[in-house]
Amino acid sequence: MTERPATAADHTEPPEHAQPPEHAQPPEYPKPHDLLAGKVVVVTAAAGTGIGSATARRCLEEGARVVVSDWHERRLAEKAEQLAEFGEVDAVPCDVTDDDQVVALVDAACTRFGRIDVMVNNAGLGGTQSILDMSDEEWSRVLDITLSGTFRCTRAATRRFVAQGGGGVVVNNASVVGWRAQQGQAHYAAAKAGVMALTRCAAMDVAAHGIRVNAVAPSLAAHPFLAKVTSEELLTELAGREAFGRAAEPWEIANVMVWLASGYATYLTGETVSVSSQHP
């Protein structure tokens, strides 16, 4: 499933004294440094315009061979064609709610490139609904995609890492809402808090095999789809709550995922890194 666009649910009110910069602009796009040279990376929910596709591109730019996955086959094929400009990429459709498809994704990556070194679990689903009105179906669907989907992919990847002789990295996409109480977000917040707990415990389960499991927790990341489903006024308000006075670019979130997957984070496991300029 594709990643959920950021919404107001990912944010809290800033301190009253906080004033965003007047001229907040994203920094220059980073130059590659071969941080993932020779690695094989799988990225779920990579067919959109958000964090997943940005992560796939950054991994390619850093020297990795990449398998992108998503449930929407047409968009996935189009995204893989676009990403081919930056390196060697393959596309494998996968619905993370189906364990057979998840296992097939990992198998396909190994068939195509000989092994897998990094699994980026980006798939998630959100929505806004009061607990008073939330149905079992709404609750279960968000939990199944966002939390159980991350579990299935983590299990499949770590089993393959062990079979390969150990080593390997899992990077999960959580959210700041996993820490912060937010109206209308009981299902999504529970799922993302679960991703954080899964990350901590899975890291302990596989540490003896030299496998690392970490997560990132973004706040507001701007991309074209978000602009289509959110008013300009709301986006301006949300950006103003951030310390830098703007939303993160998706590639800024991807940078942290790349770092977690790289040799610069070899002693870091079981952690969730906040990628946010807003703090309670």
ChimeraX commands (.cxc) that place a marker at each C-alpha (Angstrom):
marker #1 position 0.00,0.00,0.00 radius 0.5
marker #1 position 1.17,3.55,-0.60 radius 0.5
marker #1 position 2.29,5.73,2.20 radius 0.5
marker #1 position -0.24,8.05,3.82 radius 0.5
marker #1 position 0.22,11.75,3.06 radius 0.5
marker #1 position 1.03,13.82,6.11 radius 0.5
marker #1 position -1.97,15.50,7.70 radius 0.5
marker #1 position -2.74,17.72,10.63 radius 0.5
marker #1 position -2.72,14.58,12.75 radius 0.5
marker #1 position 1.07,14.53,12.59 radius 0.5
marker #1 position 1.39,17.81,14.45 radius 0.5
marker #1 position 0.99,19.45,17.77 radius 0.5
marker #1 position 0.58,23.08,18.65 radius 0.5
marker #1 position 3.94,24.89,19.00 radius 0.5
marker #1 position 4.88,26.92,22.02 radius 0.5
marker #1 position 3.26,30.35,21.88 radius 0.5
marker #1 position 6.62,32.08,21.60 radius 0.5
marker #1 position 7.74,30.04,18.57 radius 0.5
marker #1 position 8.20,32.11,15.42 radius 0.5
marker #1 position 9.12,30.40,12.12 radius 0.5
marker #1 position 11.82,31.95,9.97 radius 0.5
marker #1 position 10.58,34.49,7.46 radius 0.5
marker #1 position 12.44,33.04,4.48 radius 0.5
marker #1 position 12.56,29.31,5.05 radius 0.5
marker #1 position 13.85,27.47,2.01 radius 0.5
marker #1 position 14.92,23.84,1.55 radius 0.5
marker #1 position 18.68,23.29,1.41 radius 0.5
marker #1 position 20.49,22.18,-1.72 radius 0.5
marker #1 position 19.92,18.61,-2.81 radius 0.5
marker #1 position 22.78,16.48,-1.46 radius 0.5
marker #1 position 25.61,15.15,-3.58 radius 0.5
marker #1 position 26.04,11.36,-3.46 radius 0.5
marker #1 position 28.90,9.78,-1.55 radius 0.5
marker #1 position 28.48,6.07,-2.39 radius 0.5
marker #1 position 27.10,5.37,1.08 radius 0.5
marker #1 position 25.29,2.26,-0.18 radius 0.5
marker #1 position 27.67,1.15,-2.91 radius 0.5
marker #1 position 27.18,-2.53,-3.73 radius 0.5
marker #1 position 24.06,-2.89,-1.56 radius 0.5
marker #1 position 20.67,-4.26,-2.62 radius 0.5
marker #1 position 17.76,-2.29,-1.17 radius 0.5
marker #1 position 14.03,-3.05,-1.21 radius 0.5
marker #1 position 11.63,-0.12,-0.68 radius 0.5
marker #1 position 7.92,-0.69,-0.14 radius 0.5
marker #1 position 5.22,1.86,-1.08 radius 0.5
marker #1 position 7.61,3.50,-3.53 radius 0.5
marker #1 position 5.24,4.29,-6.41 radius 0.5
marker #1 position 4.03,7.63,-5.13 radius 0.5
marker #1 position 5.60,11.06,-4.90 radius 0.5
marker #1 position 6.50,10.95,-1.21 radius 0.5
marker #1 position 9.03,9.41,1.11 radius 0.5
marker #1 position 9.11,5.97,-0.52 radius 0.5
marker #1 position 10.03,7.14,-4.01 radius 0.5
marker #1 position 12.46,9.72,-2.59 radius 0.5
marker #1 position 14.17,6.98,-0.59 radius 0.5
marker #1 position 14.45,4.73,-3.63 radius 0.5
marker #1 position 16.08,7.54,-5.60 radius 0.5
marker #1 position 18.50,8.45,-2.81 radius 0.5
marker #1 position 19.51,4.80,-2.45 radius 0.5
marker #1 position 20.19,4.57,-6.18 radius 0.5
marker #1 position 22.20,7.78,-6.08 radius 0.5
marker #1 position 24.25,6.34,-3.21 radius 0.5
marker #1 position 25.24,3.33,-5.31 radius 0.5
marker #1 position 22.63,0.73,-4.36 radius 0.5
marker #1 position 20.65,-1.51,-6.67 radius 0.5
marker #1 position 17.02,-1.06,-5.73 radius 0.5
marker #1 position 13.79,-3.03,-5.89 radius 0.5
marker #1 position 10.75,-0.79,-5.60 radius 0.5
marker #1 position 7.39,-2.20,-4.60 radius 0.5
marker #1 position 3.79,-1.05,-4.33 radius 0.5
marker #1 position 0.30,-2.47,-4.71 radius 0.5
marker #1 position -0.57,-0.24,-7.71 radius 0.5
marker #1 position 1.12,-1.94,-10.65 radius 0.5
marker #1 position 0.76,0.81,-13.26 radius 0.5
marker #1 position 2.11,3.55,-11.02 radius 0.5
marker #1 position 4.86,1.23,-9.86 radius 0.5
marker #1 position 5.99,0.52,-13.42 radius 0.5
marker #1 position 5.97,4.23,-14.22 radius 0.5
marker #1 position 8.00,5.04,-11.11 radius 0.5
marker #1 position 10.56,2.33,-11.87 radius 0.5
marker #1 position 11.00,3.75,-15.38 radius 0.5
marker #1 position 11.61,7.21,-13.91 radius 0.5
marker #1 position 14.06,5.90,-11.32 radius 0.5
marker #1 position 16.07,3.98,-13.92 radius 0.5
marker #1 position 17.75,7.29,-14.74 radius 0.5
marker #1 position 19.57,7.08,-11.41 radius 0.5
marker #1 position 20.70,3.46,-11.35 radius 0.5
marker #1 position 19.76,-0.19,-11.60 radius 0.5
marker #1 position 16.19,-0.68,-10.46 radius 0.5
marker #1 position 13.54,-3.40,-10.61 radius 0.5
marker #1 position 9.83,-3.28,-9.75 radius 0.5
marker #1 position 7.85,-5.98,-7.94 radius 0.5
marker #1 position 4.16,-5.45,-7.10 radius 0.5
marker #1 position 3.29,-6.31,-3.50 radius 0.5
marker #1 position 0.40,-5.86,-1.10 radius 0.5
marker #1 position 1.93,-5.92,2.38 radius 0.5
marker #1 position -1.29,-7.34,3.87 radius 0.5
marker #1 position -0.58,-10.61,2.00 radius 0.5
marker #1 position 2.31,-12.58,3.48 radius 0.5
marker #1 position 2.74,-14.69,0.34 radius 0.5
marker #1 position 3.29,-11.50,-1.66 radius 0.5
marker #1 position 5.75,-10.18,0.91 radius 0.5
marker #1 position 7.81,-13.37,0.78 radius 0.5
marker #1 position 7.64,-13.29,-3.02 radius 0.5
marker #1 position 8.95,-9.71,-2.98 radius 0.5
marker #1 position 12.05,-10.70,-1.02 radius 0.5
marker #1 position 12.54,-13.78,-3.18 radius 0.5
marker #1 position 12.24,-11.71,-6.36 radius 0.5
marker #1 position 14.82,-9.21,-5.13 radius 0.5
marker #1 position 17.25,-12.03,-4.41 radius 0.5
marker #1 position 16.57,-13.66,-7.77 radius 0.5
marker #1 position 17.17,-10.37,-9.58 radius 0.5
marker #1 position 20.23,-9.17,-7.68 radius 0.5
marker #1 position 21.51,-12.24,-5.84 radius 0.5
marker #1 position 20.85,-11.03,-2.30 radius 0.5
marker #1 position 19.15,-8.36,-0.19 radius 0.5
marker #1 position 20.98,-6.03,2.20 radius 0.5
marker #1 position 18.41,-3.42,3.23 radius 0.5
marker #1 position 14.63,-3.51,3.69 radius 0.5
marker #1 position 12.91,-0.11,3.89 radius 0.5
marker #1 position 9.38,-0.55,5.25 radius 0.5
marker #1 position 7.54,2.54,4.08 radius 0.5
marker #1 position 4.02,1.18,3.52 radius 0.5
marker #1 position 1.33,2.66,5.73 radius 0.5
marker #1 position -2.25,3.89,5.76 radius 0.5
marker #1 position -3.84,6.63,7.81 radius 0.5
marker #1 position -7.03,8.64,8.00 radius 0.5
marker #1 position -8.90,10.80,10.47 radius 0.5
marker #1 position -11.77,9.42,12.54 radius 0.5
marker #1 position -12.95,9.93,16.09 radius 0.5
marker #1 position -12.83,6.89,18.33 radius 0.5
marker #1 position -16.55,7.52,18.87 radius 0.5
marker #1 position -17.27,6.80,15.21 radius 0.5
marker #1 position -14.40,4.49,14.23 radius 0.5
marker #1 position -15.50,1.10,12.93 radius 0.5
marker #1 position -13.71,-2.19,13.48 radius 0.5
marker #1 position -12.97,-2.24,9.76 radius 0.5
marker #1 position -11.31,1.19,9.83 radius 0.5
marker #1 position -9.23,0.25,12.86 radius 0.5
marker #1 position -8.21,-3.13,11.48 radius 0.5
marker #1 position -7.26,-1.88,8.02 radius 0.5
marker #1 position -4.92,0.81,9.33 radius 0.5
marker #1 position -3.32,-1.62,11.78 radius 0.5
marker #1 position -3.01,-4.38,9.18 radius 0.5
marker #1 position -1.25,-2.24,6.59 radius 0.5
marker #1 position 0.80,0.04,8.81 radius 0.5
marker #1 position 1.83,-2.26,11.66 radius 0.5
marker #1 position 1.25,-5.84,10.54 radius 0.5
marker #1 position 2.58,-5.02,7.07 radius 0.5
marker #1 position 5.80,-3.74,8.64 radius 0.5
marker #1 position 5.97,-6.90,10.74 radius 0.5
marker #1 position 5.55,-9.17,7.69 radius 0.5
marker #1 position 8.23,-7.36,5.72 radius 0.5
marker #1 position 10.61,-7.28,8.68 radius 0.5
marker #1 position 10.13,-11.00,9.27 radius 0.5
marker #1 position 10.69,-11.89,5.62 radius 0.5
marker #1 position 13.77,-9.70,5.31 radius 0.5
marker #1 position 15.43,-10.79,8.55 radius 0.5
marker #1 position 14.85,-14.46,7.75 radius 0.5
marker #1 position 16.61,-13.89,4.44 radius 0.5
marker #1 position 19.44,-11.99,6.15 radius 0.5
marker #1 position 20.00,-14.94,8.48 radius 0.5
marker #1 position 19.92,-17.39,5.55 radius 0.5
marker #1 position 22.56,-15.26,3.81 radius 0.5
marker #1 position 24.86,-15.61,6.81 radius 0.5
marker #1 position 23.88,-12.56,8.82 radius 0.5
marker #1 position 24.17,-8.83,8.51 radius 0.5
marker #1 position 21.57,-6.63,6.88 radius 0.5
marker #1 position 19.49,-3.62,7.85 radius 0.5
marker #1 position 15.79,-2.89,8.32 radius 0.5
marker #1 position 14.60,0.73,8.29 radius 0.5
marker #1 position 10.97,1.32,9.29 radius 0.5
marker #1 position 8.91,4.44,8.66 radius 0.5
marker #1 position 7.11,5.45,11.85 radius 0.5
marker #1 position 5.69,8.92,12.64 radius 0.5
marker #1 position 5.85,11.55,15.34 radius 0.5
marker #1 position 2.18,10.80,15.96 radius 0.5
marker #1 position 3.39,7.57,17.56 radius 0.5
marker #1 position 4.60,9.79,20.42 radius 0.5
marker #1 position 2.00,12.57,20.38 radius 0.5
marker #1 position -1.67,12.46,21.32 radius 0.5
marker #1 position -3.72,13.57,18.33 radius 0.5
marker #1 position -7.45,13.94,17.82 radius 0.5
marker #1 position -8.92,11.50,15.33 radius 0.5
marker #1 position -5.75,9.42,15.08 radius 0.5
marker #1 position -6.28,6.53,17.50 radius 0.5
marker #1 position -5.78,3.88,14.80 radius 0.5
marker #1 position -2.83,5.52,13.05 radius 0.5
marker #1 position -1.10,6.56,16.28 radius 0.5
marker #1 position -1.50,3.07,17.72 radius 0.5
marker #1 position -0.08,1.57,14.54 radius 0.5
marker #1 position 2.92,3.89,14.44 radius 0.5
marker #1 position 3.62,3.46,18.15 radius 0.5
marker #1 position 3.47,-0.24,17.42 radius 0.5
marker #1 position 6.03,0.17,14.66 radius 0.5
marker #1 position 8.36,1.81,17.17 radius 0.5
marker #1 position 7.89,-1.02,19.67 radius 0.5
marker #1 position 8.31,-3.61,16.91 radius 0.5
marker #1 position 11.54,-1.90,15.89 radius 0.5
marker #1 position 12.96,-2.06,19.42 radius 0.5
marker #1 position 12.07,-5.69,20.06 radius 0.5
marker #1 position 12.91,-7.01,16.60 radius 0.5
marker #1 position 16.33,-5.39,16.94 radius 0.5
marker #1 position 17.00,-7.45,20.05 radius 0.5
marker #1 position 15.80,-10.65,18.38 radius 0.5
marker #1 position 18.24,-10.37,15.48 radius 0.5
marker #1 position 21.23,-8.56,16.98 radius 0.5
marker #1 position 23.14,-11.83,17.42 radius 0.5
marker #1 position 23.01,-12.20,13.62 radius 0.5
marker #1 position 24.55,-8.79,13.03 radius 0.5
marker #1 position 21.25,-7.38,11.77 radius 0.5
marker #1 position 20.21,-3.84,12.64 radius 0.5
marker #1 position 16.60,-2.60,12.88 radius 0.5
marker #1 position 15.83,1.12,13.24 radius 0.5
marker #1 position 13.05,3.56,12.37 radius 0.5
marker #1 position 12.48,7.18,11.46 radius 0.5
marker #1 position 9.60,9.31,12.75 radius 0.5
marker #1 position 8.80,12.15,10.32 radius 0.5
marker #1 position 6.38,15.00,10.91 radius 0.5
marker #1 position 5.30,17.06,7.88 radius 0.5
marker #1 position 6.77,16.10,4.50 radius 0.5
marker #1 position 5.50,18.02,1.49 radius 0.5
marker #1 position 4.92,16.48,-1.92 radius 0.5
marker #1 position 2.54,17.06,-4.87 radius 0.5
marker #1 position -0.14,14.61,-3.74 radius 0.5
marker #1 position -0.36,16.29,-0.35 radius 0.5
marker #1 position -1.00,19.62,-2.04 radius 0.5
marker #1 position -3.92,18.06,-3.93 radius 0.5
marker #1 position -5.71,16.78,-0.83 radius 0.5
marker #1 position -4.87,19.58,1.60 radius 0.5
marker #1 position -5.73,23.25,1.38 radius 0.5
marker #1 position -2.96,25.78,0.88 radius 0.5
marker #1 position -4.08,27.52,4.07 radius 0.5
marker #1 position -3.70,24.37,6.16 radius 0.5
marker #1 position -0.32,23.54,4.66 radius 0.5
marker #1 position 0.89,27.05,5.45 radius 0.5
marker #1 position -0.36,26.72,9.01 radius 0.5
marker #1 position 1.30,23.34,9.50 radius 0.5
marker #1 position 4.58,24.51,8.01 radius 0.5
marker #1 position 4.53,27.51,10.32 radius 0.5
marker #1 position 4.53,25.21,13.33 radius 0.5
marker #1 position 7.86,23.73,12.31 radius 0.5
marker #1 position 11.04,25.31,13.67 radius 0.5
marker #1 position 12.36,25.88,10.15 radius 0.5
marker #1 position 9.07,27.38,9.01 radius 0.5
marker #1 position 8.56,24.80,6.28 radius 0.5
marker #1 position 7.69,21.19,5.65 radius 0.5
marker #1 position 10.47,18.70,5.11 radius 0.5
marker #1 position 11.27,17.71,1.57 radius 0.5
marker #1 position 10.70,13.93,1.16 radius 0.5
marker #1 position 14.37,13.51,0.32 radius 0.5
marker #1 position 15.30,15.00,3.69 radius 0.5
marker #1 position 13.49,12.10,5.35 radius 0.5
marker #1 position 15.11,9.74,2.86 radius 0.5
marker #1 position 18.55,11.05,3.80 radius 0.5
marker #1 position 18.11,9.78,7.35 radius 0.5
marker #1 position 16.91,6.41,6.07 radius 0.5
marker #1 position 20.00,6.17,3.87 radius 0.5
marker #1 position 22.21,7.06,6.81 radius 0.5
marker #1 position 20.58,4.39,8.99 radius 0.5
marker #1 position 21.17,1.84,6.22 radius 0.5
marker #1 position 24.79,2.87,5.72 radius 0.5
marker #1 position 28.05,2.01,7.37 radius 0.5
marker #1 position 27.87,5.24,9.37 radius 0.5
marker #1 position 25.22,3.77,11.68 radius 0.5
marker #1 position 26.70,0.36,12.43 radius 0.5
marker #1 position 26.30,0.62,16.21 radius 0.5
marker #1 position 22.75,1.94,16.11 radius 0.5
marker #1 position 19.87,-0.53,16.49 radius 0.5
marker #1 position 16.43,-0.57,18.06 radius 0.5
marker #1 position 16.16,3.21,17.79 radius 0.5
marker #1 position 13.56,5.58,16.35 radius 0.5
marker #1 position 15.04,8.80,15.01 radius 0.5
marker #1 position 12.76,11.83,14.95 radius 0.5
marker #1 position 13.02,13.63,11.62 radius 0.5
marker #1 position 11.12,16.72,12.64 radius 0.5
marker #1 position 11.83,20.37,13.37 radius 0.5
marker #1 position 8.86,20.56,15.74 radius 0.5
marker #1 position 9.05,19.59,19.37 radius 0.5
marker #1 position 6.42,19.55,22.15 radius 0.5
marker link #1:1,2 radius 0.2
marker link #1:2,3 radius 0.2
marker link #1:3,4 radius 0.2
marker link #1:4,5 radius 0.2
marker link #1:5,6 radius 0.2
marker link #1:6,7 radius 0.2
marker link #1:7,8 radius 0.2
marker link #1:8,9 radius 0.2
marker link #1:9,10 radius 0.2
marker link #1:10,11 radius 0.2
marker link #1:11,12 radius 0.2
marker link #1:12,13 radius 0.2
marker link #1:13,14 radius 0.2
marker link #1:14,15 radius 0.2
marker link #1:15,16 radius 0.2
marker link #1:16,17 radius 0.2
marker link #1:17,18 radius 0.2
marker link #1:18,19 radius 0.2
marker link #1:19,20 radius 0.2
marker link #1:20,21 radius 0.2
marker link #1:21,22 radius 0.2
marker link #1:22,23 radius 0.2
marker link #1:23,24 radius 0.2
marker link #1:24,25 radius 0.2
marker link #1:25,26 radius 0.2
marker link #1:26,27 radius 0.2
marker link #1:27,28 radius 0.2
marker link #1:28,29 radius 0.2
marker link #1:29,30 radius 0.2
marker link #1:30,31 radius 0.2
marker link #1:31,32 radius 0.2
marker link #1:32,33 radius 0.2
marker link #1:33,34 radius 0.2
marker link #1:34,35 radius 0.2
marker link #1:35,36 radius 0.2
marker link #1:36,37 radius 0.2
marker link #1:37,38 radius 0.2
marker link #1:38,39 radius 0.2
marker link #1:39,40 radius 0.2
marker link #1:40,41 radius 0.2
marker link #1:41,42 radius 0.2
marker link #1:42,43 radius 0.2
marker link #1:43,44 radius 0.2
marker link #1:44,45 radius 0.2
marker link #1:45,46 radius 0.2
marker link #1:46,47 radius 0.2
marker link #1:47,48 radius 0.2
marker link #1:48,49 radius 0.2
marker link #1:49,50 radius 0.2
marker link #1:50,51 radius 0.2
marker link #1:51,52 radius 0.2
marker link #1:52,53 radius 0.2
marker link #1:53,54 radius 0.2
marker link #1:54,55 radius 0.2
marker link #1:55,56 radius 0.2
marker link #1:56,57 radius 0.2
marker link #1:57,58 radius 0.2
marker link #1:58,59 radius 0.2
marker link #1:59,60 radius 0.2
marker link #1:60,61 radius 0.2
marker link #1:61,62 radius 0.2
marker link #1:62,63 radius 0.2
marker link #1:63,64 radius 0.2
marker link #1:64,65 radius 0.2
marker link #1:65,66 radius 0.2
marker link #1:66,67 radius 0.2
marker link #1:67,68 radius 0.2
marker link #1:68,69 radius 0.2
marker link #1:69,70 radius 0.2
marker link #1:70,71 radius 0.2
marker link #1:71,72 radius 0.2
marker link #1:72,73 radius 0.2
marker link #1:73,74 radius 0.2
marker link #1:74,75 radius 0.2
marker link #1:75,76 radius 0.2
marker link #1:76,77 radius 0.2
marker link #1:77,78 radius 0.2
marker link #1:78,79 radius 0.2
marker link #1:79,80 radius 0.2
marker link #1:80,81 radius 0.2
marker link #1:81,82 radius 0.2
marker link #1:82,83 radius 0.2
marker link #1:83,84 radius 0.2
marker link #1:84,85 radius 0.2
marker link #1:85,86 radius 0.2
marker link #1:86,87 radius 0.2
marker link #1:87,88 radius 0.2
marker link #1:88,89 radius 0.2
marker link #1:89,90 radius 0.2
marker link #1:90,91 radius 0.2
marker link #1:91,92 radius 0.2
marker link #1:92,93 radius 0.2
marker link #1:93,94 radius 0.2
marker link #1:94,95 radius 0.2
marker link #1:95,96 radius 0.2
marker link #1:96,97 radius 0.2
marker link #1:97,98 radius 0.2
marker link #1:98,99 radius 0.2
marker link #1:99,100 radius 0.2
marker link #1:100,101 radius 0.2
marker link #1:101,102 radius 0.2
marker link #1:102,103 radius 0.2
marker link #1:103,104 radius 0.2
marker link #1:104,105 radius 0.2
marker link #1:105,106 radius 0.2
marker link #1:106,107 radius 0.2
marker link #1:107,108 radius 0.2
marker link #1:108,109 radius 0.2
marker link #1:109,110 radius 0.2
marker link #1:110,111 radius 0.2
marker link #1:111,112 radius 0.2
marker link #1:112,113 radius 0.2
marker link #1:113,114 radius 0.2
marker link #1:114,115 radius 0.2
marker link #1:115,116 radius 0.2
marker link #1:116,117 radius 0.2
marker link #1:117,118 radius 0.2
marker link #1:118,119 radius 0.2
marker link #1:119,120 radius 0.2
marker link #1:120,121 radius 0.2
marker link #1:121,122 radius 0.2
marker link #1:122,123 radius 0.2
marker link #1:123,124 radius 0.2
marker link #1:124,125 radius 0.2
marker link #1:125,126 radius 0.2
marker link #1:126,127 radius 0.2
marker link #1:127,128 radius 0.2
marker link #1:128,129 radius 0.2
marker link #1:129,130 radius 0.2
marker link #1:130,131 radius 0.2
marker link #1:131,132 radius 0.2
marker link #1:132,133 radius 0.2
marker link #1:133,134 radius 0.2
marker link #1:134,135 radius 0.2
marker link #1:135,136 radius 0.2
marker link #1:136,137 radius 0.2
marker link #1:137,138 radius 0.2
marker link #1:138,139 radius 0.2
marker link #1:139,140 radius 0.2
marker link #1:140,141 radius 0.2
marker link #1:141,142 radius 0.2
marker link #1:142,143 radius 0.2
marker link #1:143,144 radius 0.2
marker link #1:144,145 radius 0.2
marker link #1:145,146 radius 0.2
marker link #1:146,147 radius 0.2
marker link #1:147,148 radius 0.2
marker link #1:148,149 radius 0.2
marker link #1:149,150 radius 0.2
marker link #1:150,151 radius 0.2
marker link #1:151,152 radius 0.2
marker link #1:152,153 radius 0.2
marker link #1:153,154 radius 0.2
marker link #1:154,155 radius 0.2
marker link #1:155,156 radius 0.2
marker link #1:156,157 radius 0.2
marker link #1:157,158 radius 0.2
marker link #1:158,159 radius 0.2
marker link #1:159,160 radius 0.2
marker link #1:160,161 radius 0.2
marker link #1:161,162 radius 0.2
marker link #1:162,163 radius 0.2
marker link #1:163,164 radius 0.2
marker link #1:164,165 radius 0.2
marker link #1:165,166 radius 0.2
marker link #1:166,167 radius 0.2
marker link #1:167,168 radius 0.2
marker link #1:168,169 radius 0.2
marker link #1:169,170 radius 0.2
marker link #1:170,171 radius 0.2
marker link #1:171,172 radius 0.2
marker link #1:172,173 radius 0.2
marker link #1:173,174 radius 0.2
marker link #1:174,175 radius 0.2
marker link #1:175,176 radius 0.2
marker link #1:176,177 radius 0.2
marker link #1:177,178 radius 0.2
marker link #1:178,179 radius 0.2
marker link #1:179,180 radius 0.2
marker link #1:180,181 radius 0.2
marker link #1:181,182 radius 0.2
marker link #1:182,183 radius 0.2
marker link #1:183,184 radius 0.2
marker link #1:184,185 radius 0.2
marker link #1:185,186 radius 0.2
marker link #1:186,187 radius 0.2
marker link #1:187,188 radius 0.2
marker link #1:188,189 radius 0.2
marker link #1:189,190 radius 0.2
marker link #1:190,191 radius 0.2
marker link #1:191,192 radius 0.2
marker link #1:192,193 radius 0.2
marker link #1:193,194 radius 0.2
marker link #1:194,195 radius 0.2
marker link #1:195,196 radius 0.2
marker link #1:196,197 radius 0.2
marker link #1:197,198 radius 0.2
marker link #1:198,199 radius 0.2
marker link #1:199,200 radius 0.2
marker link #1:200,201 radius 0.2
marker link #1:201,202 radius 0.2
marker link #1:202,203 radius 0.2
marker link #1:203,204 radius 0.2
marker link #1:204,205 radius 0.2
marker link #1:205,206 radius 0.2
marker link #1:206,207 radius 0.2
marker link #1:207,208 radius 0.2
marker link #1:208,209 radius 0.2
marker link #1:209,210 radius 0.2
marker link #1:210,211 radius 0.2
marker link #1:211,212 radius 0.2
marker link #1:212,213 radius 0.2
marker link #1:213,214 radius 0.2
marker link #1:214,215 radius 0.2
marker link #1:215,216 radius 0.2
marker link #1:216,217 radius 0.2
marker link #1:217,218 radius 0.2
marker link #1:218,219 radius 0.2
marker link #1:219,220 radius 0.2
marker link #1:220,221 radius 0.2
marker link #1:221,222 radius 0.2
marker link #1:222,223 radius 0.2
marker link #1:223,224 radius 0.2
marker link #1:224,225 radius 0.2
marker link #1:225,226 radius 0.2
marker link #1:226,227 radius 0.2
marker link #1:227,228 radius 0.2
marker link #1:228,229 radius 0.2
marker link #1:229,230 radius 0.2
marker link #1:230,231 radius 0.2
marker link #1:231,232 radius 0.2
marker link #1:232,233 radius 0.2
marker link #1:233,234 radius 0.2
marker link #1:234,235 radius 0.2
marker link #1:235,236 radius 0.2
marker link #1:236,237 radius 0.2
marker link #1:237,238 radius 0.2
marker link #1:238,239 radius 0.2
marker link #1:239,240 radius 0.2
marker link #1:240,241 radius 0.2
marker link #1:241,242 radius 0.2
marker link #1:242,243 radius 0.2
marker link #1:243,244 radius 0.2
marker link #1:244,245 radius 0.2
marker link #1:245,246 radius 0.2
marker link #1:246,247 radius 0.2
marker link #1:247,248 radius 0.2
marker link #1:248,249 radius 0.2
marker link #1:249,250 radius 0.2
marker link #1:250,251 radius 0.2
marker link #1:251,252 radius 0.2
marker link #1:252,253 radius 0.2
marker link #1:253,254 radius 0.2
marker link #1:254,255 radius 0.2
marker link #1:255,256 radius 0.2
marker link #1:256,257 radius 0.2
marker link #1:257,258 radius 0.2
marker link #1:258,259 radius 0.2
marker link #1:259,260 radius 0.2
marker link #1:260,261 radius 0.2
marker link #1:261,262 radius 0.2
marker link #1:262,263 radius 0.2
marker link #1:263,264 radius 0.2
marker link #1:264,265 radius 0.2
marker link #1:265,266 radius 0.2
marker link #1:266,267 radius 0.2
marker link #1:267,268 radius 0.2
marker link #1:268,269 radius 0.2
marker link #1:269,270 radius 0.2
marker link #1:270,271 radius 0.2
marker link #1:271,272 radius 0.2
marker link #1:272,273 radius 0.2
marker link #1:273,274 radius 0.2
marker link #1:274,275 radius 0.2
marker link #1:275,276 radius 0.2
marker link #1:276,277 radius 0.2
marker link #1:277,278 radius 0.2
marker link #1:278,279 radius 0.2
marker link #1:279,280 radius 0.2
view
